[in-house]
Amino acid sequence: MVYKLQVISEIGDNFSEEHPELHNLSFSEHFALVRTESRIELRQLDGDRASLYVDFVGGTLGYRRLHGGGAGQAVVKAVCSRNKTMPQVIDATAGMGRDAFVLASLGCHVLMFERNPVVRVLLADGLSRAYNDSGIGNMLKERLILSPLKSITEMKEDKCCDAVYLDPMFPVRRSSALVKKDMRIFHQIVGLDEDSDELLKHAFRLARSRVAVKRPKSAPFLGGFKTSNCVETKSHRFDLYHP
């Protein structure tokens, strides 16, 4: 069965009219994108009845900013050079903005791209709320930006950033116990990045210094571009290229 996405405002404004790009979206499960008094969230109306929203100030990301391991985190090692210089970064597949936020909080200037219309609305809302935070708002206004373009394929400039970070969607693990509810929702909304090979070619075009690609540890190299240079974690690896 296919369900049309519901777009709802709980505060009586014109939320649905503001986002005509959401009107004809359908999914295999029943979802509603809801504007509340405090945020925009995606609600699953059956099944787990979980919700998905972006929060750069509190929750997991707030804790990660304060206690998450700093420059020792794998994504930081993958994207930043060893000379400690904080690069200008393009996050080509921003998603919920989590890795981009980590990089920005450590000094990188990150330009995010997100083409899924639902995720883009969630990301823009989370960013807007974070910009108004007295603690990190000014920092994020300077370092973490959502591009008006939806994909790096639309960019005309070559060699316009130090690094490009690419985290294409891959099939979710079948054991639901290993996957958090919010990420199961995210996978259902976004699906797979069928053109990730093409995105990698554009990443090579745009990056001056390096391209970092996040992959499941056992996955083949993206686009068949092999490299022996990588940063590994327990379940993932970051393949590094120097275009």
N, C-alpha and C positions, 0 to 999 in steps of 0.2 A: 504494500500500500504506500501511496505517496501523500505527504501532507504539505500543504502550503504554509510557509512561514507566517506566523502572526506577528504584526508590529503594533505594539500597544503602549500607550502612555497612561501612567497612573496619576499624572498631575494635570491632565486636561489640556495639553498643548498640541501642536501640530506635528508630532514626532513622525508619524507615518508620511505625511506630505513632504517633510524635509528630506526623505530618503526614498525617492522613487525607484532607485536601483534595487531595493529590497522587495518590491511588490510581487514579482513573479518567481520568487525562489521557492523551491520545493525540496523536501528531504524525505528519507525513508522512515524517519521518526518525527514525532510531533514536537515542534519547538516554537517558542515565542520570544521575540526580542522586545524587552520591556524597559521603558524609561521610568525610573522611580524618582523620588525626591532627592536621592543621594547619588545615583549612578545609572548607567545603562547595563543591563545584564541579559544574557541568553538563558532562558529557562527550558529545561526538558519537561514536557507536560505529561510524560508517561515513563515507564521504566524506572530508572534510578531517581528521577525527579531532581536531578542535580542542576546547578546553575554555574554560569561561566561569566566572569567579568575581569577587567584589568585593574589592578591596584598596585601602583608603584610606591605608595607611601607606607602601608602597613602590611600585615600578613607575611607570606613567605618571602616576598621581595624585600620588604623592610628589614626582616631578620637577616636575609642574605647580604644586604648592604652593610649591616653592622657587624655580622659575625660569620660571613660566608667564605673566608679564606683569602680575600683580597687578590693580589696579583698571582697567587698560587693556584687559582681556579683554572681548569683546563681550557675554557674558552678564551681566557685572557692570554694564556701561554700560546694558544694557537693564533690569535689575531695580532697580538702586540710583539714588536721586535725585542730582542734581548738588550738593546741599548737603552731600554726604559722609556723611550720616546712614546708618548701617547698619540697614536695615529688618527688620521681622519678615516672613518670606516663607513662603508655602505653595508647595511644589513639587507640583503636582497630578498629575504623571506622572513620578515620580522615576526609574523604570528602574533603572539601575545606580548611581544616586546621584552621578554625576560632576559635573554642574553644581551640584547642591546642595552638594557638598563644596567646590567652588571658592568659592561664596558664603559658606559657613560659615567657611572658612579666612580670609576677609577681614573677618569680623566680623558677618555677618548671622546671625540666628536663624532656622533653616529647619525647617519641619515638612513631612516627606515623606509622600506618599501613593503607594501602589503596589498595584494590584489583581490583577495576574497572580500566581498562587500560586507558580510556580517562581521568578520574579524576586524576589518578596517574601522567600522563604526565603534566596536568595543575598544580598539586600540586608541582611536582619537579621543574617546570619552575619558579613558584612563589617563591619557597624557594631559588633557585639559584640566582634570582635577588635580593632578600632580603639579602642574604649573602654578596652581594657586596655593600650594602648601608653603607655609612659612619656613620650613626647614630645608627642603630640597628644590623648591620651585624655581628659584633663580638659576641654580646649577643646571637643571634639566632644560630650561628655556635656551640655554647656551649650548648644551651638549647633546640633546636628544630631540630630533626633529622627525616628523612624519612627512615624507615627500608628497607633494600634490600628484606626482606621477604614481601609477599603480605598479609598474614593473620596471626593472632596470633595462629591459629591452627597448624602452621608450627614450632612453638617454642618448644624446647625440655626441657628448664629449667623450674623448678617449683619455685614459690615464688621468682621471679626475679625482682619485682618492688614493690613499696609501694602501688600504686593504679592503677586500670584499669578503664578507662572511655569508656563507650559503648553507642553509639547513633545510634541505628539501624534505617534504613529507615522505615517509616510507610506511609500508604496511604495519599496522598496529599488531603487537604481540597477541596471540590468541588467548593466553591465560589472563582473564580479566582481573585476577588477584594482583597481577603485576602492574596494572595500569590504573592510574587514578581516574576517578569519575570525570573530572574536568577535562582530562586529556582524551578520554573516550569521546566526549562531546565534541571536542576540537577536531578530532579525526573524522567524525561523522559530518561535520560542517564543511571541512576543507577538502577532504578526499586526498588523492595522491597528486603530486606535482609531475604530471606526465611529460612536461617539457624541461625537466631539470637539466638535461644534457645541454640544451640550448642556453639555459641560464648560465651554466658554467662557462660557455664560450664568451658570453657577454661579460662575465666577471673577469676573465682574462683580459678582455679589451679595456676594462675600466680601471683595474688595479695597477698602481705603480710598483708596489713592492711584493705583496703576497695575496693569495686567495686561500681561505680556509673553508673546508667543506666538512660538515658534520655528517657522519655515517654510523649506522649500526656496526658493531665491531666485526661481524662476519659478512657484511655486505660487500659486493664488488665495488671497484673504484667507479666513481661517477663518470659516465661518458667514456669509459675505457682509458681515462688518463691516469696512468700509474705513477705512483710516487713512493719513495722509501722514507719520506719525511712526514712524520705524523706525531700527534699527541694523543695518548690513549688513556681511557678511563675503564672502569669495570665493564661497562656495557656499550661504550661508543668509542669512536676514534675521530680525530680531526685531521683530515688529509691536507697537507700544506703544499702549495705550489707557488713558484716564483716566476711569474710571466715575463 
